[in-house]
């Protein structure tokens, strides 16, 4: 686990602390020693493929799963033996879990039963919570008459009305269509800033995590592979696996020539000899494939052969063109791959289709312009 | 769209036509016959086909009918209450405690009582509850009692015990199905929102299981009111219910019009009670999960 960015002073208050958390289901080792600190007031995401343990971790924080060993602290208090109904956390469930026998207002007010306030005050609080999620006046509706997006808003209002220390969101956007999802992403960010509550989001959608989070923990097989801010995670993934999971990354086999005072000198097919700055070198690379460099499709650009003003250029032939409207993806077969065997696959390059730029044809010669700072070395 | 719907409806109708026809034949036809008889005059051993309301008048004026009808309603209500109260924990255990791959085995076990005929099961209860029955001889031999207990058999309690046992599976199954339909995350949501297990059961599980409870109640209540075997065997003929009274009129006294009027009246009363029960629970039945 590396933290390349966001190493702000320890002044930040921890809201959730997991120390050596293990969880077994029989023989299955679902959480393998999670050490994690989630800061008060941040929008934190647990990102990973299905089965990586992210939902299990969220459910241990909520109190729905016991942990086999380790400690979970919420707001400084040990949660061992504290039942879900006594924890300062509230959850937005993947299915939203809207009570079908209750109206919207009854759903939102469900957790207020033991609230000492009077009936009228509670009703006002419900109305206020509904207004906060944009459902003013929906209180009397039957819950089955709601759309997916509205159900989610009800689930949010129902949790936030209790003013929890932490709001846990279990894949809250996965059931929505793309447009609604993008809209809700923005609304969730705004809502989080407005209420200032720590949000912990579980998602398998890397784009969603990048858009919404202050920090992201990428999980594989019950462990945290990298914990970083979205930019660091995207630009400097700690391992090939993380790089592969977050967005698209091209990988090229590499020969390490040697270490220099400021980084590592390597030789890459088509790129020649390059010095990679130390900040872009990842040693947490468990792959047996040998050293490789990675770069994002948009971190390099396609330039016409012979175009001036490009200090680093790799030459190649366009193998495939995929037109996306706003973007065009080119797969380029690079020259000079000799000596690296057939491990070298075409690299994908993304070009924005700005006005006046023509889409290139398959088979045309093309040059790839790059800079050492846009490459990440995994060794 | 409309024509597509119509042809689909026609298709559906043609699919259910055979069972529908069968049901009409064996249900509606006897029902109509009984209805017709109830308005005919009795001519001692014959039926005079002349319209009259006399039968209904004498049914409503008959204090014995009032007593027996009230007893039938009371027994049926008590049996329903006992059966549903006993069936709910079983259904809950089946739905929440039994692992998914063992549920069908458990359901299979619950059907075991059906492997023997209802009549034999009723007689078995007589063997258990009787003067020289299992309970009495057991208690006597242990020395807890000297004289056999007489309150075990030939009374309303024994009728309720027997019927509650006989109808238990009918109550367990609808409640089990209603519980199975409950999204488990709703229960977690109840806990997450600050409620204990008991309060979550009260505020979430029970309201959502009510359609099953209502169905179970009706499935038990309606046939129990008309039960004939148990009052005869377990009640020893001393505490007749409405079916016994109808039987007496129809066969023993050969007064079919009066027997028919009794049957129709009892049916109407059951229908009214059932409708009131459903109406009282309508807010639970409207829930769409």
Interface residues (C-beta under 8 A of the other chain):
Chain A: X62 X63 X64 X83 X84 X85 X89 X90 X91 X93 X94 X95 X97 X99 X100 X101 X110 X111 X113 X114 X144 X158 X159 X162
Chain B: X183 X185 X186 X188 X189 X190 X191 X192 X193 X194 X195 X196 X199 X203 X204 X207 X208 X283 X284 X287 X288 X289
